[in-house]
Amino acid sequence: MLLRQKTVEDKWNNHDNKETQQRAFNVKLFNNELPTLEKLKDRFSKIYENDSCIRCNLEKEDQVYVLTCPKNLIDIHSCRNKLIKLLVNKTTTVACGDTCKNMCKTLEALKKLHIP
């Protein structure tokens, strides 16, 4: 019984830790505080001599370039489309009537945004 309780507690602690990490990332992203090479070079210039992207070495690694670098393994367009789909689904389940239809049209139009 005690072993089973410990396993359940470990699962919850692991879940809480992942959620905390995700929230911390979101706050840093929102406040433009992700530890990019641009930020690190600015803060620790004696350690970081170069702020070029370590993946492609073509551009300065700032918060936008981290997500848009052509050598990035994360497909930013796929992430954008998943976000839009999530927002449309949440909006449709919460709202109703003309307001919902207008909101859905607006969110669908976001797919046309240009992301470098």
Backbone as a printed PyTorch tensor [residue, N CA C, xyz], in Angstrom:
tensor([[[  0.8300,  -1.1970,   0.0000],
         [  0.0000,   0.0000,   0.0000],
         [  0.8750,   1.2610,   0.0000]],

        [[  1.9020,   1.2550,   0.8350],
         [  2.7780,   2.4200,   0.9280],
         [  3.5410,   2.6360,  -0.3820]],

        [[  3.9700,   1.5590,  -1.0160],
         [  4.6840,   1.6590,  -2.2920],
         [  3.7770,   2.2390,  -3.3730]],

        [[  2.5300,   1.7810,  -3.4170],
         [  1.5730,   2.2880,  -4.4060],
         [  1.3180,   3.7790,  -4.1870]],

        [[  1.1730,   4.1860,  -2.9260],
         [  0.9420,   5.6020,  -2.6130],
         [  2.1390,   6.4380,  -3.0670]],

        [[  3.3410,   5.9340,  -2.8550],
         [  4.5550,   6.6440,  -3.2540],
         [  4.5950,   6.8150,  -4.7760]],

        [[  4.2120,   5.7740,  -5.5190],
         [  4.2010,   5.8340,  -6.9780],
         [  3.2170,   6.8850,  -7.4650]],

        [[  2.0430,   6.9300,  -6.8760],
         [  1.0300,   7.9180,  -7.2490],
         [  1.5320,   9.3220,  -6.9420]],

        [[  2.1510,   9.5020,  -5.7780],
         [  2.6990,  10.8120,  -5.4140],
         [  3.7930,  11.2310,  -6.3930]],

        [[  4.6460,  10.2950,  -6.7960],
         [  5.7050,  10.6050,  -7.7600],
         [  5.1220,  11.0630,  -9.0890]],

        [[  4.0540,  10.3960,  -9.5420],
         [  3.4140,  10.7920, -10.7990],
         [  2.8730,  12.2060, -10.6970]],

        [[  2.2280,  12.5400,  -9.5770],
         [  1.6830,  13.8930,  -9.4170],
         [  2.7940,  14.9220,  -9.3430]],

        [[  3.8610,  14.6090,  -8.6060],
         [  4.9820,  15.5440,  -8.5010],
         [  5.6280,  15.7690,  -9.8600]],

        [[  5.7650,  14.7210, -10.6430],
         [  6.3340,  14.8430, -11.9820],
         [  5.4400,  15.7120, -12.8600]],

        [[  4.1270,  15.5090, -12.7710],
         [  3.1710,  16.3130, -13.5440],
         [  3.2560,  17.7800, -13.1210]],

        [[  3.2890,  18.0210, -11.8050],
         [  3.3710,  19.3930, -11.3000],
         [  4.6590,  20.0650, -11.7620]],

        [[  5.7630,  19.3160, -11.7670],
         [  7.0450,  19.8670, -12.1910],
         [  7.0040,  20.2610, -13.6710]],

        [[  6.4280,  19.4050, -14.5170],
         [  6.3210,  19.7210, -15.9450],
         [  5.4400,  20.9450, -16.1530]],

        [[  4.3510,  21.0150, -15.4000],
         [  3.4480,  22.1640, -15.5240],
         [  4.1470,  23.4460, -15.0720]],

        [[  4.9170,  23.3700, -14.0040],
         [  5.6630,  24.5250, -13.5150],
         [  6.6940,  24.9780, -14.5500]],

        [[  7.3850,  24.0280, -15.1610],
         [  8.3650,  24.3690, -16.1970],
         [  7.6850,  25.0330, -17.3900]],

        [[  6.5220,  24.5240, -17.7790],
         [  5.7970,  25.1030, -18.9120],
         [  5.3570,  26.5280, -18.5930]],

        [[  4.8790,  26.7420, -17.3820],
         [  4.4590,  28.0940, -16.9830],
         [  5.6480,  29.0510, -16.9600]],

        [[  6.7730,  28.5840, -16.4580],
         [  7.9770,  29.4290, -16.4190],
         [  8.4080,  29.8010, -17.8380]],

        [[  8.3690,  28.8300, -18.7490],
         [  8.7110,  29.1050, -20.1460],
         [  7.7620,  30.1440, -20.7290]],

        [[  6.4650,  29.9800, -20.4790],
         [  5.4670,  30.9170, -21.0090],
         [  5.6920,  32.3350, -20.4940]],

        [[  6.0100,  32.4670, -19.2140],
         [  6.2600,  33.7900, -18.6310],
         [  7.5040,  34.4120, -19.2650]],

        [[  8.5700,  33.6260, -19.4100],
         [  9.7980,  34.1400, -20.0340],
         [  9.5520,  34.5230, -21.4890]],

        [[  8.7840,  33.7130, -22.1980],
         [  8.4680,  34.0090, -23.5950],
         [  7.6680,  35.3010, -23.6940]],

        [[  6.6620,  35.4440, -22.8550],
         [  5.8020,  36.6290, -22.8670],
         [  6.5800,  37.8970, -22.5280]],

        [[  7.5260,  37.7910, -21.6100],
         [  8.2950,  38.9530, -21.1550],
         [  9.6090,  39.1440, -21.9070]],

        [[  9.7850,  38.4050, -22.9880],
         [ 11.0010,  38.4940, -23.7940],
         [ 12.2500,  38.2410, -22.9410]],

        [[ 12.2010,  37.1970, -22.1250],
         [ 13.3050,  36.8780, -21.2270],
         [ 13.8490,  35.4710, -21.4250]],

        [[ 13.5690,  34.8450, -22.5710],
         [ 14.1760,  33.5410, -22.8250],
         [ 15.6900,  33.7110, -22.8940]],

        [[ 16.4400,  32.7520, -22.3740],
         [ 17.9030,  32.8870, -22.3500],
         [ 18.5300,  32.6240, -23.7230]],

        [[ 18.2860,  33.5190, -24.6450],
         [ 18.8760,  33.4060, -25.9840],
         [ 20.3230,  33.8810, -25.9310]],

        [[ 21.0710,  33.5710, -26.9780],
         [ 22.4690,  34.0170, -27.0110],
         [ 22.5700,  35.5320, -27.0140]],

        [[ 21.6020,  36.2000, -27.6010],
         [ 21.5820,  37.6630, -27.5690],
         [ 21.5640,  38.1580, -26.1200]],

        [[ 20.6760,  37.5790, -25.3060],
         [ 20.5750,  37.9700, -23.8890],
         [ 21.8240,  37.5490, -23.1150]],

        [[ 22.2780,  36.3180, -23.3470],
         [ 23.4310,  35.8150, -22.6020],
         [ 24.6940,  36.6110, -22.9100]],

        [[ 24.8910,  36.9630, -24.1720],
         [ 26.0630,  37.7670, -24.5470],
         [ 25.9970,  39.1450, -23.8930]],

        [[ 24.8020,  39.7010, -23.8420],
         [ 24.6110,  41.0080, -23.2190],
         [ 24.9050,  40.9440, -21.7180]],

        [[ 24.4640,  39.8880, -21.0700],
         [ 24.6360,  39.7570, -19.6150],
         [ 26.0240,  39.2650, -19.2200]],

        [[ 26.5850,  38.3530, -20.0160],
         [ 27.8680,  37.7240, -19.6860],
         [ 28.8220,  37.8210, -20.8810]],

        [[ 29.2130,  39.0220, -21.2150],
         [ 30.0150,  39.2510, -22.4280],
         [ 31.3940,  38.5870, -22.3750]],

        [[ 31.9160,  38.3340, -21.1840],
         [ 33.2220,  37.6680, -21.0820],
         [ 33.1180,  36.1720, -21.3800]],

        [[ 31.9420,  35.6180, -21.2010],
         [ 31.7350,  34.1880, -21.4550],
         [ 31.2490,  33.9560, -22.8830]],

        [[ 30.2950,  34.7610, -23.3180],
         [ 29.6950,  34.6020, -24.6470],
         [ 30.2410,  35.6760, -25.5810]],

        [[ 31.1440,  35.2790, -26.4540],
         [ 31.7590,  36.2220, -27.3880],
         [ 30.8930,  36.4510, -28.6200]],

        [[ 30.0000,  35.5250, -28.8920],
         [ 29.2550,  35.5270, -30.1370],
         [ 27.7720,  35.2940, -29.8400]],

        [[ 26.8950,  36.0090, -30.5230],
         [ 25.4660,  35.7790, -30.3200],
         [ 24.7950,  35.1880, -31.5610]],

        [[ 25.6050,  34.5840, -32.4330],
         [ 25.0580,  33.9360, -33.6310],
         [ 24.3630,  32.6330, -33.2470]],

        [[ 23.3350,  32.3190, -33.9920],
         [ 22.5760,  31.0920, -33.7730],
         [ 23.5100,  29.8860, -33.8490]],

        [[ 23.4400,  29.0070, -32.8550],
         [ 24.3430,  27.8510, -32.8330],
         [ 23.9240,  26.7760, -33.8330]],

        [[ 22.6860,  26.8310, -34.3190],
         [ 22.2250,  25.8350, -35.2870],
         [ 22.6930,  26.1560, -36.6980]],

        [[ 22.5380,  27.4140, -37.1040],
         [ 22.8180,  27.7680, -38.5030],
         [ 23.9920,  28.7330, -38.6540]],

        [[ 24.3200,  29.4540, -37.5960],
         [ 25.4130,  30.4350, -37.6130],
         [ 25.1930,  31.5490, -38.6330]],

        [[ 23.9360,  31.8030, -38.9940],
         [ 23.6300,  32.8120, -40.0090],
         [ 23.1160,  34.1230, -39.4250]],

        [[ 22.3530,  34.0280, -38.3610],
         [ 21.6880,  35.2010, -37.7870],
         [ 21.9760,  35.2950, -36.2960]],

        [[ 21.6850,  36.4740, -35.7530],
         [ 21.7770,  36.6680, -34.3100],
         [ 20.6390,  35.8840, -33.6570]],

        [[ 20.9490,  35.1310, -32.5980],
         [ 19.9330,  34.3330, -31.9250],
         [ 19.1770,  35.1940, -30.9210]],

        [[ 18.0250,  35.7020, -31.3460],
         [ 17.1460,  36.4200, -30.4340],
         [ 15.8980,  35.5690, -30.2160]],

        [[ 14.9530,  36.1050, -29.4870],
         [ 13.7800,  35.3180, -29.1160],
         [ 12.9590,  34.8790, -30.3300]],

        [[ 12.8670,  35.7110, -31.3380],
         [ 12.1140,  35.3390, -32.5400],
         [ 12.8920,  34.3050, -33.3460]],

        [[ 14.1930,  34.5230, -33.4820],
         [ 14.9870,  33.6300, -34.3260],
         [ 15.0930,  32.2240, -33.7410]],

        [[ 15.0510,  32.1000, -32.4340],
         [ 15.0680,  30.7760, -31.8090],
         [ 13.9230,  29.9270, -32.3590]],

        [[ 12.7820,  30.5520, -32.5790],
         [ 11.6050,  29.8270, -33.0550],
         [ 11.5220,  29.7410, -34.5740]],

        [[ 12.2200,  30.6160, -35.2860],
         [ 12.0720,  30.6660, -36.7440],
         [ 13.3080,  30.2260, -37.5190]],

        [[ 14.3620,  29.8560, -36.8470],
         [ 15.5800,  29.4000, -37.5280],
         [ 15.2350,  28.2230, -38.4440]],

        [[ 15.7140,  28.2540, -39.6860],
         [ 15.3940,  27.1670, -40.6160],
         [ 15.9150,  25.7980, -40.1600]],

        [[ 16.9060,  25.7830, -39.2880],
         [ 17.4540,  24.5100, -38.8000],
         [ 16.7650,  24.0410, -37.5180]],

        [[ 15.7770,  24.7930, -37.0630],
         [ 15.0390,  24.4260, -35.8680],
         [ 14.2190,  23.1750, -36.1480]],

        [[ 14.2050,  22.2460, -35.2180],
         [ 13.4450,  21.0140, -35.3960],
         [ 11.9560,  21.2030, -35.1240]],

        [[ 11.5900,  22.3190, -34.5030],
         [ 10.1850,  22.5960, -34.2170],
         [  9.5950,  23.3240, -35.4120]],

        [[  8.5130,  22.8130, -35.9460],
         [  7.8430,  23.4400, -37.0800],
         [  6.9050,  24.5260, -36.5580]],

        [[  7.3170,  25.7900, -36.6930],
         [  6.5540,  26.9140, -36.1540],
         [  5.1820,  27.0210, -36.8160]],

        [[  5.0940,  26.6610, -38.0880],
         [  3.8060,  26.7350, -38.7840],
         [  2.8260,  25.7070, -38.2230]],

        [[  3.3220,  24.5410, -37.9170],
         [  2.4840,  23.5020, -37.3230],
         [  2.0020,  23.9430, -35.9390]],

        [[  2.8910,  24.5510, -35.1620],
         [  2.5130,  25.0540, -33.8310],
         [  1.4450,  26.1330, -33.9470]],

        [[  1.6250,  27.0510, -34.9080],
         [  0.6450,  28.1110, -35.1160],
         [ -0.7140,  27.5200, -35.4710]],

        [[ -0.7370,  26.5500, -36.3830],
         [ -1.9990,  25.9440, -36.8000],
         [ -2.6790,  25.1940, -35.6590]],

        [[ -1.8920,  24.5150, -34.8250],
         [ -2.4580,  23.8250, -33.6670],
         [ -3.0660,  24.8250, -32.6940]],

        [[ -2.3930,  25.9590, -32.4720],
         [ -2.9120,  26.9930, -31.5820],
         [ -4.2220,  27.5510, -32.1150]],

        [[ -4.2640,  27.8510, -33.4020],
         [ -5.4810,  28.4010, -34.0030],
         [ -6.6240,  27.3980, -33.8800]],

        [[ -6.3380,  26.1330, -34.1530],
         [ -7.3720,  25.0930, -34.0510],
         [ -7.8820,  24.9920, -32.6130]],

        [[ -6.9640,  25.0320, -31.6510],
         [ -7.3510,  24.9850, -30.2430],
         [ -8.2330,  26.1720, -29.8840]],

        [[ -7.8380,  27.3770, -30.3180],
         [ -8.6290,  28.5760, -30.0290],
         [-10.0100,  28.5040, -30.6700]],

        [[-10.0740,  28.0260, -31.9020],
         [-11.3660,  27.8900, -32.5830],
         [-12.2500,  26.9020, -31.8260]],

        [[-11.6890,  25.7600, -31.4360],
         [-12.4690,  24.7540, -30.7070],
         [-12.9510,  25.2750, -29.3660]],

        [[-12.0780,  25.9450, -28.6230],
         [-12.4630,  26.5000, -27.3190],
         [-13.5370,  27.5640, -27.4890]],

        [[-13.3720,  28.4080, -28.5010],
         [-14.3380,  29.4830, -28.7510],
         [-15.6950,  28.9080, -29.1120]],

        [[-15.7000,  27.8790, -29.9340],
         [-16.9790,  27.3090, -30.3720],
         [-17.6980,  26.6240, -29.2240]],

        [[-16.9770,  26.0450, -28.2950],
         [-17.6520,  25.3760, -27.1900],
         [-18.1350,  26.3650, -26.1390]],

        [[-17.5050,  27.5230, -26.0440],
         [-17.8730,  28.5000, -25.0170],
         [-18.8920,  29.5090, -25.5360]],

        [[-18.6490,  30.0640, -26.7070],
         [-19.5090,  31.1160, -27.2470],
         [-20.5740,  30.5250, -28.1660]],

        [[-21.5150,  31.3740, -28.5640],
         [-22.5270,  30.9280, -29.5100],
         [-23.0330,  32.1270, -30.3000]],

        [[-23.7940,  31.8640, -31.3630],
         [-24.4030,  32.9330, -32.1460],
         [-23.4220,  33.6360, -33.0530]],

        [[-23.7920,  34.8730, -33.4620],
         [-22.9930,  35.6470, -34.4120],
         [-21.6030,  35.9700, -33.8750]],

        [[-21.5140,  36.2420, -32.5750],
         [-20.2130,  36.5670, -31.9840],
         [-19.2350,  35.4210, -32.2020]],

        [[-19.6950,  34.2090, -31.9880],
         [-18.8490,  33.0300, -32.1680],
         [-18.4290,  32.8880, -33.6230]],

        [[-19.3630,  33.0800, -34.5460],
         [-19.0460,  32.9520, -35.9710],
         [-17.9980,  33.9780, -36.3860]],

        [[-18.1560,  35.2160, -35.9100],
         [-17.1800,  36.2620, -36.2360],
         [-15.8080,  35.9360, -35.6540]],

        [[-15.8030,  35.4360, -34.4220],
         [-14.5440,  35.0730, -33.7630],
         [-13.8570,  33.9460, -34.5300]],

        [[-14.6210,  32.9550, -34.9490],
         [-14.0440,  31.8370, -35.7010],
         [-13.4520,  32.3150, -37.0200]],

        [[-14.1360,  33.2230, -37.7030],
         [-13.6180,  33.7660, -38.9620],
         [-12.3080,  34.5090, -38.7220]],

        [[-12.2660,  35.2910, -37.6400],
         [-11.0550,  36.0380, -37.2990],
         [ -9.9030,  35.0830, -37.0040]],

        [[-10.1730,  34.0450, -36.2210],
         [ -9.1270,  33.0820, -35.8830],
         [ -8.6610,  32.3080, -37.1150]],

        [[ -9.5810,  31.9440, -37.9830],
         [ -9.2000,  31.2490, -39.2160],
         [ -8.3220,  32.1440, -40.0900]],

        [[ -8.5870,  33.4580, -40.0580],
         [ -7.7870,  34.4010, -40.8460],
         [ -6.3430,  34.4650, -40.3430]],

        [[ -6.1190,  34.0940, -39.0870],
         [ -4.7630,  34.0970, -38.5330],
         [ -3.8450,  33.1380, -39.2910]],

        [[ -4.4100,  32.1220, -39.9160],
         [ -3.5890,  31.1720, -40.6680],
         [ -2.8570,  31.8620, -41.8120]],

        [[ -3.3730,  33.0060, -42.2390],
         [ -2.7640,  33.7290, -43.3520],
         [ -1.6030,  34.6120, -42.9110]],

        [[ -1.3650,  34.7020, -41.6010],
         [ -0.2490,  35.5130, -41.1020],
         [  1.0680,  34.9770, -41.6340]],

        [[  1.9500,  35.8780, -41.9410],
         [  3.2690,  35.4670, -42.4270],
         [  4.1960,  35.2690, -41.2380]],

        [[  4.7030,  34.0790, -41.1090],
         [  5.7220,  33.8020, -40.0990],
         [  6.9840,  33.4570, -40.8610]],

        [[  8.0690,  34.2230, -40.6240],
         [  9.3030,  34.0030, -41.3990],
         [  9.8460,  32.5940, -41.2480]]])
